[in-house]
Amino acid sequence: MNVRGHQNQAQIFAKCPPLNLLLTAMENKTLLVMIDDDTDEHEIFNMAIEDINQPMDCLYFTDCESAIAYFSQPGVTPPSHVFMDLKLPRLQGDQCLEKLQQLRQFDHPFLVIYSSSISDEMQQKLLNSEIGQVIQKTDSIPELTETIRQVVLMP
């Protein structure tokens, strides 16, 4: 699995391949994107992904603007799944989704809100939009692993 942060984000692992090799490697794999300003959440998410033991690549962004800048580039691989926190700096999660969905390179991925607190009203609003699933953050790696497995590997 390849993991890489972009622009002002922390790079999770120092031994990442150059971006052009990463993009070539991703062509036939599942590409997961996580947008969350908490880099600890990136590490927790990555541990859960590693436990799934399936060929997947992950890109991590600490804010929406970085994700928009990245996916605005020509020739980038569109993600299969996007996990996003609702509480982001500058652009909130719902605003971020609107901006990302306007990008041509953002080819209708499965959208998942992954947030620590989600009111019932907000959850209904999200599920009535183009959000595929709403997941509450957990400190349990096995629980998160199983949730991601269900989301990513579902038919």
MITI-560968 format. One record per residue (C-alpha): residue number from 1; x, y, z; residue in one letter. Coordinates in steps of 0.02 Angstrom, whole numbers. Layout:
// MITI-560968
BATI,n,u,v,w,res
BATI,NUM,X,Y,Z,A
...
END
This chain:
// MITI-560968
BATI,n,u,v,w,res
BATI,1,0,0,0,M
BATI,2,63,174,-41,N
BATI,3,24,320,71,V
BATI,4,62,500,34,R
BATI,5,17,671,102,G
BATI,6,10,826,-6,H
BATI,7,68,1006,1,Q
BATI,8,57,1070,181,N
BATI,9,4,905,257,Q
BATI,10,116,790,355,A
BATI,11,182,646,252,Q
BATI,12,137,492,352,I
BATI,13,278,379,294,F
BATI,14,446,438,232,A
BATI,15,471,294,110,K
BATI,16,340,344,-17,C
BATI,17,376,326,-201,P
BATI,18,386,480,-312,P
BATI,19,213,544,-359,L
BATI,20,226,490,-542,N
BATI,21,263,311,-486,L
BATI,22,122,320,-361,L
BATI,23,-2,376,-495,L
BATI,24,55,237,-613,T
BATI,25,38,106,-476,A
BATI,26,-138,165,-432,M
BATI,27,-215,137,-602,E
BATI,28,-280,-38,-561,N
BATI,29,-308,-22,-374,K
BATI,30,-431,53,-255,T
BATI,31,-385,233,-216,L
BATI,32,-446,297,-49,L
BATI,33,-437,480,-3,V
BATI,34,-449,547,173,M
BATI,35,-478,732,207,I
BATI,36,-455,771,391,D
BATI,37,-355,909,475,D
BATI,38,-303,790,616,D
BATI,39,-150,692,558,T
BATI,40,-175,571,704,D
BATI,41,-335,519,615,E
BATI,42,-232,487,458,H
BATI,43,-121,367,556,E
BATI,44,-270,277,636,I
BATI,45,-354,262,467,F
BATI,46,-193,196,391,N
BATI,47,-177,62,526,M
BATI,48,-354,5,489,A
BATI,49,-318,1,301,I
BATI,50,-162,-104,328,E
BATI,51,-265,-230,428,D
BATI,52,-383,-254,280,I
BATI,53,-239,-331,181,N
BATI,54,-306,-285,8,Q
BATI,55,-214,-190,-130,P
BATI,56,-262,-8,-96,M
BATI,57,-179,159,-109,D
BATI,58,-217,306,4,C
BATI,59,-197,493,-13,L
BATI,60,-213,603,141,Y
BATI,61,-255,788,142,F
BATI,62,-266,902,294,T
BATI,63,-386,1024,211,D
BATI,64,-506,1036,68,C
BATI,65,-405,1163,-30,E
BATI,66,-260,1041,-46,S
BATI,67,-376,904,-108,A
BATI,68,-454,1024,-234,I
BATI,69,-283,1079,-295,A
BATI,70,-225,900,-314,Y
BATI,71,-381,837,-405,F
BATI,72,-382,991,-517,S
BATI,73,-220,932,-598,Q
BATI,74,-236,847,-767,P
BATI,75,-208,661,-772,G
BATI,76,-232,620,-588,V
BATI,77,-316,456,-544,T
BATI,78,-492,485,-478,P
BATI,79,-525,410,-306,P
BATI,80,-642,264,-281,S
BATI,81,-686,318,-103,H
BATI,82,-671,481,-8,V
BATI,83,-677,486,183,F
BATI,84,-699,663,246,M
BATI,85,-718,748,414,D
BATI,86,-858,876,425,L
BATI,87,-755,996,528,K
BATI,88,-615,1060,418,L
BATI,89,-519,1224,423,P
BATI,90,-583,1362,307,R
BATI,91,-703,1257,200,L
BATI,92,-819,1145,303,Q
BATI,93,-855,968,245,G
BATI,94,-1018,1007,155,D
BATI,95,-939,1154,62,Q
BATI,96,-789,1046,20,C
BATI,97,-900,912,-54,L
BATI,98,-985,1039,-167,E
BATI,99,-817,1102,-231,K
BATI,100,-745,928,-258,L
BATI,101,-900,868,-350,Q
BATI,102,-877,1010,-475,Q
BATI,103,-708,940,-528,L
BATI,104,-706,836,-686,R
BATI,105,-565,726,-618,Q
BATI,106,-671,686,-466,F
BATI,107,-765,548,-555,D
BATI,108,-909,509,-435,H
BATI,109,-817,420,-295,P
BATI,110,-910,338,-151,F
BATI,111,-921,479,-23,L
BATI,112,-909,443,163,V
BATI,113,-923,571,302,I
BATI,114,-806,516,441,Y
BATI,115,-829,632,588,S
BATI,116,-825,632,778,S
BATI,117,-994,710,808,S
BATI,118,-1138,708,686,I
BATI,119,-1311,765,738,S
BATI,120,-1460,660,683,D
BATI,121,-1521,809,580,E
BATI,122,-1354,827,491,M
BATI,123,-1342,640,463,Q
BATI,124,-1513,640,377,Q
BATI,125,-1466,791,273,K
BATI,126,-1305,706,217,L
BATI,127,-1387,540,178,L
BATI,128,-1517,632,73,N
BATI,129,-1376,708,-30,S
BATI,130,-1244,613,-129,E
BATI,131,-1159,545,28,I
BATI,132,-1147,356,24,G
BATI,133,-1120,331,209,Q
BATI,134,-1097,425,373,V
BATI,135,-975,349,498,I
BATI,136,-940,408,674,Q
BATI,137,-754,408,719,K
BATI,138,-697,272,837,T
BATI,139,-539,239,936,D
BATI,140,-554,53,900,S
BATI,141,-440,0,756,I
BATI,142,-530,-168,733,P
BATI,143,-700,-82,726,E
BATI,144,-636,47,601,L
BATI,145,-553,-91,499,T
BATI,146,-717,-185,485,E
BATI,147,-814,-28,441,T
BATI,148,-690,20,304,I
BATI,149,-688,-159,240,R
BATI,150,-878,-156,224,Q
BATI,151,-877,12,134,V
BATI,152,-732,-23,16,V
BATI,153,-764,-205,-24,L
BATI,154,-954,-198,-38,M
BATI,155,-1024,-243,-209,P
END
